[in-house]
Amino acid sequence: MDYYHISAEELGQGAKIRLEFPGDSPAVFFEMAQDMVRTIREHNAAGAKTVFICPVGPVGQYPYFVKMVNDERLSLKDCWFINMDEYLTDDDEWIDASDGLSFRGFMDRVVYSQIDPELVMPPEQRIFPDPKDPDHVAEVIESLGGVDVAYGGIGITGHLAFNEPQEDLTVEQFAALETRALDIRPETRATNSAADLCGALEDMPYRAVTIGMAEILGARKVRLGVFREWHRGAVRRAAYGKVTAAFPATLLQNHPDAVIYVNDVARERAY
């Protein structure tokens, strides 16, 4: 199937992952924020915990989320946010939170510090994968009864979090990968350096720690947002291509409740 040439009007027809089209990028981010707030509100009303896997990319949903939480006076005290990943030094230490690339620093600056202290969850419920204790994420998820929603995006190599392609693995082997430290692919470093460092490739980390495909695919729901021009190709391959460890997002075709929110730019034909 020549899926790269699927038109904007045809995109979604026969897709193996549900695609939704909220509109422009702000509409995609607003939809993701609404989904977060709606889930927390419902769980709070039922006296239940809320467990999210959260990305730093996309990030446009967070200002909407913060405003909704503060305006609604929505308590996050029974929420656990498990972040997907973090950059590492060459010695496999977290980069410093003060570094502009740090996902830990981003979440503190843009999310946690912006929510009313009476509403925000305590620090121990804000979890990042740790290269020194990679099993901790799975242990937390198991103790909480699973992840309610995994939010995220799709990387240039099809990666979810920093689960880069591993063409030598079967789909089943790749789906079973858990939290770990790993090398970042050159394509990912180049794309991220263009987006985050104005192309200063030499300053991009070579290593990262990431939650595994097992944690993402184990979530009861997966909600992704795509919004860049090159996402035109990525979303088409994810939703129509062969399921393969060579393009990790294709594994969501086997997930029972996965949705990709596609903006008007990414909806257009790839080429």
Contacts in CASP RR format, 6 or more apart in sequence:
PFRMAT RR
TARGET T0000
AUTHOR 0000-0000-0000
METHOD contacts of the structure
MODEL  1
MDYYHISAEELGQGAKIRLEFPGDSPAVFFEMAQDMVRTIREHNAAGAKT
VFICPVGPVGQYPYFVKMVNDERLSLKDCWFINMDEYLTDDDEWIDASDG
LSFRGFMDRVVYSQIDPELVMPPEQRIFPDPKDPDHVAEVIESLGGVDVA
YGGIGITGHLAFNEPQEDLTVEQFAALETRALDIRPETRATNSAADLCGA
LEDMPYRAVTIGMAEILGARKVRLGVFREWHRGAVRRAAYGKVTAAFPAT
LLQNHPDAVIYVNDVARERAY
1 240 0 8 1.000
1 241 0 8 1.000
3 236 0 8 1.000
3 237 0 8 1.000
3 239 0 8 1.000
3 240 0 8 1.000
3 241 0 8 1.000
4 233 0 8 1.000
4 236 0 8 1.000
4 237 0 8 1.000
4 269 0 8 1.000
4 270 0 8 1.000
4 271 0 8 1.000
5 269 0 8 1.000
5 270 0 8 1.000
5 271 0 8 1.000
6 12 0 8 1.000
6 236 0 8 1.000
6 240 0 8 1.000
6 269 0 8 1.000
7 269 0 8 1.000
8 267 0 8 1.000
8 268 0 8 1.000
8 269 0 8 1.000
11 19 0 8 1.000
11 21 0 8 1.000
11 235 0 8 1.000
11 236 0 8 1.000
11 262 0 8 1.000
11 267 0 8 1.000
12 19 0 8 1.000
12 239 0 8 1.000
14 240 0 8 1.000
15 239 0 8 1.000
15 240 0 8 1.000
16 239 0 8 1.000
16 240 0 8 1.000
16 241 0 8 1.000
16 253 0 8 1.000
17 238 0 8 1.000
17 239 0 8 1.000
17 252 0 8 1.000
17 253 0 8 1.000
17 255 0 8 1.000
17 258 0 8 1.000
17 259 0 8 1.000
17 260 0 8 1.000
18 258 0 8 1.000
18 259 0 8 1.000
18 260 0 8 1.000
19 235 0 8 1.000
19 239 0 8 1.000
19 259 0 8 1.000
19 260 0 8 1.000
19 262 0 8 1.000
20 31 0 8 1.000
20 259 0 8 1.000
20 260 0 8 1.000
20 261 0 8 1.000
20 262 0 8 1.000
21 261 0 8 1.000
21 262 0 8 1.000
21 263 0 8 1.000
21 264 0 8 1.000
21 267 0 8 1.000
22 28 0 8 1.000
22 30 0 8 1.000
22 31 0 8 1.000
22 261 0 8 1.000
22 263 0 8 1.000
23 263 0 8 1.000
23 264 0 8 1.000
24 263 0 8 1.000
24 264 0 8 1.000
24 265 0 8 1.000
25 60 0 8 1.000
25 227 0 8 1.000
25 263 0 8 1.000
25 265 0 8 1.000
27 263 0 8 1.000
28 58 0 8 1.000
28 225 0 8 1.000
28 226 0 8 1.000
28 227 0 8 1.000
28 261 0 8 1.000
28 262 0 8 1.000
28 263 0 8 1.000
29 58 0 8 1.000
29 60 0 8 1.000
29 61 0 8 1.000
29 64 0 8 1.000
29 227 0 8 1.000
30 61 0 8 1.000
30 64 0 8 1.000
31 261 0 8 1.000
32 58 0 8 1.000
32 60 0 8 1.000
32 61 0 8 1.000
32 151 0 8 1.000
32 223 0 8 1.000
32 225 0 8 1.000
32 261 0 8 1.000
33 61 0 8 1.000
33 62 0 8 1.000
33 64 0 8 1.000
33 65 0 8 1.000
33 68 0 8 1.000
34 64 0 8 1.000
34 68 0 8 1.000
35 149 0 8 1.000
35 151 0 8 1.000
35 223 0 8 1.000
36 52 0 8 1.000
36 61 0 8 1.000
36 65 0 8 1.000
36 149 0 8 1.000
36 151 0 8 1.000
37 65 0 8 1.000
37 68 0 8 1.000
37 69 0 8 1.000
37 72 0 8 1.000
37 74 0 8 1.000
39 50 0 8 1.000
39 52 0 8 1.000
39 148 0 8 1.000
39 149 0 8 1.000
40 50 0 8 1.000
40 74 0 8 1.000
40 76 0 8 1.000
40 79 0 8 1.000
41 72 0 8 1.000
41 74 0 8 1.000
43 49 0 8 1.000
43 50 0 8 1.000
43 78 0 8 1.000
43 148 0 8 1.000
44 50 0 8 1.000
44 74 0 8 1.000
44 75 0 8 1.000
44 78 0 8 1.000
47 78 0 8 1.000
48 78 0 8 1.000
49 78 0 8 1.000
49 79 0 8 1.000
49 80 0 8 1.000
49 144 0 8 1.000
50 78 0 8 1.000
50 79 0 8 1.000
50 80 0 8 1.000
50 148 0 8 1.000
51 79 0 8 1.000
51 80 0 8 1.000
51 82 0 8 1.000
51 141 0 8 1.000
51 144 0 8 1.000
51 145 0 8 1.000
51 146 0 8 1.000
51 147 0 8 1.000
51 148 0 8 1.000
52 79 0 8 1.000
52 80 0 8 1.000
52 81 0 8 1.000
52 82 0 8 1.000
52 147 0 8 1.000
52 148 0 8 1.000
52 149 0 8 1.000
52 150 0 8 1.000
52 151 0 8 1.000
53 82 0 8 1.000
53 83 0 8 1.000
53 84 0 8 1.000
53 147 0 8 1.000
53 149 0 8 1.000
53 150 0 8 1.000
53 151 0 8 1.000
53 152 0 8 1.000
53 211 0 8 1.000
53 215 0 8 1.000
53 216 0 8 1.000
53 219 0 8 1.000
54 81 0 8 1.000
54 82 0 8 1.000
54 83 0 8 1.000
54 84 0 8 1.000
54 107 0 8 1.000
54 151 0 8 1.000
54 152 0 8 1.000
55 83 0 8 1.000
55 84 0 8 1.000
55 151 0 8 1.000
55 152 0 8 1.000
55 153 0 8 1.000
55 161 0 8 1.000
56 83 0 8 1.000
56 84 0 8 1.000
56 85 0 8 1.000
56 103 0 8 1.000
56 106 0 8 1.000
56 107 0 8 1.000
57 152 0 8 1.000
57 153 0 8 1.000
58 152 0 8 1.000
58 153 0 8 1.000
58 225 0 8 1.000
58 227 0 8 1.000
59 106 0 8 1.000
59 110 0 8 1.000
61 151 0 8 1.000
62 110 0 8 1.000
62 111 0 8 1.000
63 110 0 8 1.000
65 111 0 8 1.000
66 110 0 8 1.000
66 111 0 8 1.000
66 114 0 8 1.000
66 115 0 8 1.000
68 74 0 8 1.000
69 76 0 8 1.000
69 115 0 8 1.000
69 116 0 8 1.000
69 119 0 8 1.000
70 114 0 8 1.000
70 115 0 8 1.000
70 116 0 8 1.000
70 119 0 8 1.000
73 116 0 8 1.000
73 119 0 8 1.000
74 119 0 8 1.000
75 119 0 8 1.000
76 115 0 8 1.000
76 119 0 8 1.000
76 120 0 8 1.000
76 121 0 8 1.000
77 119 0 8 1.000
77 121 0 8 1.000
77 122 0 8 1.000
78 121 0 8 1.000
79 121 0 8 1.000
79 125 0 8 1.000
80 121 0 8 1.000
80 125 0 8 1.000
80 127 0 8 1.000
80 140 0 8 1.000
80 144 0 8 1.000
81 107 0 8 1.000
81 121 0 8 1.000
81 125 0 8 1.000
81 126 0 8 1.000
81 127 0 8 1.000
82 127 0 8 1.000
82 128 0 8 1.000
82 137 0 8 1.000
82 140 0 8 1.000
82 141 0 8 1.000
82 147 0 8 1.000
82 211 0 8 1.000
82 215 0 8 1.000
83 103 0 8 1.000
83 104 0 8 1.000
83 107 0 8 1.000
83 126 0 8 1.000
83 127 0 8 1.000
83 128 0 8 1.000
83 129 0 8 1.000
84 103 0 8 1.000
84 129 0 8 1.000
84 152 0 8 1.000
84 161 0 8 1.000
84 162 0 8 1.000
84 210 0 8 1.000
84 211 0 8 1.000
84 216 0 8 1.000
85 103 0 8 1.000
85 129 0 8 1.000
85 161 0 8 1.000
85 162 0 8 1.000
85 208 0 8 1.000
85 209 0 8 1.000
85 210 0 8 1.000
85 211 0 8 1.000
86 94 0 8 1.000
86 95 0 8 1.000
86 102 0 8 1.000
86 103 0 8 1.000
86 104 0 8 1.000
86 128 0 8 1.000
86 129 0 8 1.000
86 208 0 8 1.000
86 209 0 8 1.000
87 94 0 8 1.000
87 95 0 8 1.000
87 99 0 8 1.000
87 101 0 8 1.000
87 102 0 8 1.000
87 103 0 8 1.000
87 205 0 8 1.000
87 207 0 8 1.000
87 208 0 8 1.000
88 94 0 8 1.000
88 95 0 8 1.000
88 131 0 8 1.000
88 181 0 8 1.000
88 205 0 8 1.000
88 207 0 8 1.000
88 208 0 8 1.000
88 209 0 8 1.000
89 95 0 8 1.000
89 205 0 8 1.000
89 207 0 8 1.000
90 206 0 8 1.000
90 207 0 8 1.000
92 131 0 8 1.000
92 181 0 8 1.000
92 207 0 8 1.000
92 209 0 8 1.000
93 131 0 8 1.000
94 102 0 8 1.000
94 104 0 8 1.000
94 128 0 8 1.000
94 130 0 8 1.000
94 131 0 8 1.000
94 209 0 8 1.000
95 101 0 8 1.000
95 102 0 8 1.000
95 205 0 8 1.000
96 102 0 8 1.000
97 104 0 8 1.000
97 105 0 8 1.000
97 108 0 8 1.000
98 105 0 8 1.000
99 105 0 8 1.000
100 106 0 8 1.000
101 196 0 8 1.000
101 197 0 8 1.000
101 204 0 8 1.000
101 205 0 8 1.000
103 128 0 8 1.000
104 128 0 8 1.000
107 126 0 8 1.000
112 120 0 8 1.000
112 126 0 8 1.000
127 136 0 8 1.000
127 137 0 8 1.000
127 140 0 8 1.000
128 209 0 8 1.000
129 136 0 8 1.000
129 137 0 8 1.000
129 179 0 8 1.000
129 209 0 8 1.000
129 210 0 8 1.000
129 211 0 8 1.000
130 136 0 8 1.000
130 209 0 8 1.000
131 181 0 8 1.000
131 209 0 8 1.000
134 178 0 8 1.000
134 179 0 8 1.000
134 180 0 8 1.000
134 181 0 8 1.000
134 209 0 8 1.000
135 178 0 8 1.000
135 179 0 8 1.000
136 179 0 8 1.000
137 178 0 8 1.000
137 179 0 8 1.000
137 211 0 8 1.000
137 215 0 8 1.000
138 178 0 8 1.000
138 179 0 8 1.000
138 214 0 8 1.000
138 215 0 8 1.000
141 147 0 8 1.000
141 215 0 8 1.000
146 218 0 8 1.000
146 219 0 8 1.000
146 220 0 8 1.000
147 215 0 8 1.000
147 218 0 8 1.000
147 219 0 8 1.000
147 220 0 8 1.000
148 219 0 8 1.000
148 220 0 8 1.000
148 221 0 8 1.000
149 219 0 8 1.000
149 220 0 8 1.000
149 221 0 8 1.000
149 222 0 8 1.000
149 223 0 8 1.000
150 215 0 8 1.000
150 216 0 8 1.000
150 218 0 8 1.000
150 219 0 8 1.000
150 221 0 8 1.000
150 222 0 8 1.000
150 223 0 8 1.000
151 222 0 8 1.000
151 223 0 8 1.000
151 224 0 8 1.000
152 160 0 8 1.000
152 161 0 8 1.000
152 223 0 8 1.000
152 224 0 8 1.000
152 225 0 8 1.000
153 160 0 8 1.000
153 224 0 8 1.000
153 225 0 8 1.000
153 226 0 8 1.000
154 160 0 8 1.000
154 224 0 8 1.000
154 225 0 8 1.000
154 226 0 8 1.000
154 231 0 8 1.000
154 234 0 8 1.000
154 235 0 8 1.000
154 238 0 8 1.000
154 249 0 8 1.000
154 260 0 8 1.000
155 188 0 8 1.000
155 191 0 8 1.000
155 234 0 8 1.000
155 249 0 8 1.000
156 187 0 8 1.000
156 188 0 8 1.000
156 191 0 8 1.000
156 230 0 8 1.000
156 234 0 8 1.000
157 164 0 8 1.000
157 165 0 8 1.000
157 185 0 8 1.000
157 187 0 8 1.000
157 188 0 8 1.000
157 247 0 8 1.000
157 248 0 8 1.000
158 165 0 8 1.000
158 234 0 8 1.000
158 237 0 8 1.000
158 238 0 8 1.000
158 247 0 8 1.000
158 248 0 8 1.000
158 249 0 8 1.000
158 250 0 8 1.000
159 165 0 8 1.000
159 185 0 8 1.000
159 188 0 8 1.000
159 248 0 8 1.000
159 249 0 8 1.000
160 213 0 8 1.000
160 216 0 8 1.000
160 224 0 8 1.000
160 248 0 8 1.000
160 249 0 8 1.000
160 252 0 8 1.000
161 210 0 8 1.000
161 211 0 8 1.000
161 212 0 8 1.000
161 216 0 8 1.000
162 182 0 8 1.000
162 184 0 8 1.000
162 188 0 8 1.000
162 208 0 8 1.000
162 209 0 8 1.000
162 210 0 8 1.000
163 174 0 8 1.000
163 177 0 8 1.000
163 210 0 8 1.000
163 212 0 8 1.000
163 213 0 8 1.000
163 216 0 8 1.000
163 248 0 8 1.000
164 182 0 8 1.000
164 183 0 8 1.000
164 184 0 8 1.000
164 185 0 8 1.000
164 188 0 8 1.000
164 248 0 8 1.000
165 185 0 8 1.000
165 245 0 8 1.000
165 246 0 8 1.000
165 247 0 8 1.000
165 248 0 8 1.000
166 174 0 8 1.000
166 177 0 8 1.000
166 245 0 8 1.000
167 244 0 8 1.000
167 245 0 8 1.000
167 246 0 8 1.000
168 245 0 8 1.000
169 177 0 8 1.000
169 245 0 8 1.000
170 245 0 8 1.000
171 243 0 8 1.000
171 244 0 8 1.000
171 245 0 8 1.000
171 251 0 8 1.000
173 245 0 8 1.000
174 213 0 8 1.000
174 245 0 8 1.000
174 248 0 8 1.000
174 251 0 8 1.000
175 213 0 8 1.000
175 214 0 8 1.000
175 217 0 8 1.000
175 251 0 8 1.000
175 254 0 8 1.000
176 213 0 8 1.000
176 214 0 8 1.000
177 212 0 8 1.000
177 213 0 8 1.000
177 214 0 8 1.000
178 211 0 8 1.000
178 212 0 8 1.000
178 214 0 8 1.000
178 215 0 8 1.000
179 209 0 8 1.000
179 210 0 8 1.000
179 211 0 8 1.000
179 212 0 8 1.000
179 215 0 8 1.000
180 209 0 8 1.000
180 210 0 8 1.000
180 212 0 8 1.000
181 207 0 8 1.000
181 208 0 8 1.000
181 209 0 8 1.000
181 210 0 8 1.000
182 207 0 8 1.000
182 208 0 8 1.000
182 209 0 8 1.000
182 210 0 8 1.000
183 206 0 8 1.000
183 207 0 8 1.000
184 192 0 8 1.000
184 204 0 8 1.000
184 205 0 8 1.000
184 206 0 8 1.000
184 207 0 8 1.000
184 208 0 8 1.000
189 201 0 8 1.000
189 204 0 8 1.000
189 205 0 8 1.000
189 206 0 8 1.000
190 201 0 8 1.000
191 230 0 8 1.000
192 204 0 8 1.000
193 199 0 8 1.000
193 200 0 8 1.000
193 201 0 8 1.000
193 203 0 8 1.000
193 204 0 8 1.000
196 204 0 8 1.000
197 203 0 8 1.000
197 204 0 8 1.000
213 248 0 8 1.000
213 251 0 8 1.000
216 222 0 8 1.000
217 251 0 8 1.000
217 252 0 8 1.000
217 254 0 8 1.000
217 255 0 8 1.000
220 257 0 8 1.000
221 257 0 8 1.000
221 258 0 8 1.000
221 259 0 8 1.000
222 252 0 8 1.000
222 255 0 8 1.000
222 257 0 8 1.000
222 258 0 8 1.000
222 259 0 8 1.000
223 258 0 8 1.000
223 259 0 8 1.000
223 261 0 8 1.000
224 249 0 8 1.000
224 252 0 8 1.000
224 258 0 8 1.000
224 259 0 8 1.000
224 260 0 8 1.000
224 261 0 8 1.000
225 260 0 8 1.000
225 261 0 8 1.000
225 262 0 8 1.000
225 263 0 8 1.000
226 234 0 8 1.000
226 235 0 8 1.000
226 260 0 8 1.000
226 261 0 8 1.000
226 262 0 8 1.000
226 263 0 8 1.000
226 266 0 8 1.000
227 263 0 8 1.000
227 265 0 8 1.000
227 266 0 8 1.000
228 265 0 8 1.000
228 266 0 8 1.000
229 265 0 8 1.000
229 266 0 8 1.000
231 262 0 8 1.000
231 265 0 8 1.000
231 266 0 8 1.000
232 265 0 8 1.000
232 266 0 8 1.000
232 267 0 8 1.000
232 268 0 8 1.000
232 269 0 8 1.000
232 270 0 8 1.000
232 271 0 8 1.000
233 270 0 8 1.000
234 249 0 8 1.000
234 266 0 8 1.000
235 260 0 8 1.000
235 262 0 8 1.000
235 266 0 8 1.000
236 270 0 8 1.000
237 247 0 8 1.000
237 249 0 8 1.000
237 250 0 8 1.000
238 247 0 8 1.000
238 249 0 8 1.000
238 250 0 8 1.000
238 252 0 8 1.000
238 253 0 8 1.000
238 260 0 8 1.000
239 253 0 8 1.000
239 260 0 8 1.000
241 247 0 8 1.000
241 250 0 8 1.000
242 250 0 8 1.000
243 250 0 8 1.000
243 251 0 8 1.000
243 253 0 8 1.000
243 254 0 8 1.000
244 250 0 8 1.000
245 251 0 8 1.000
252 258 0 8 1.000
252 260 0 8 1.000
END
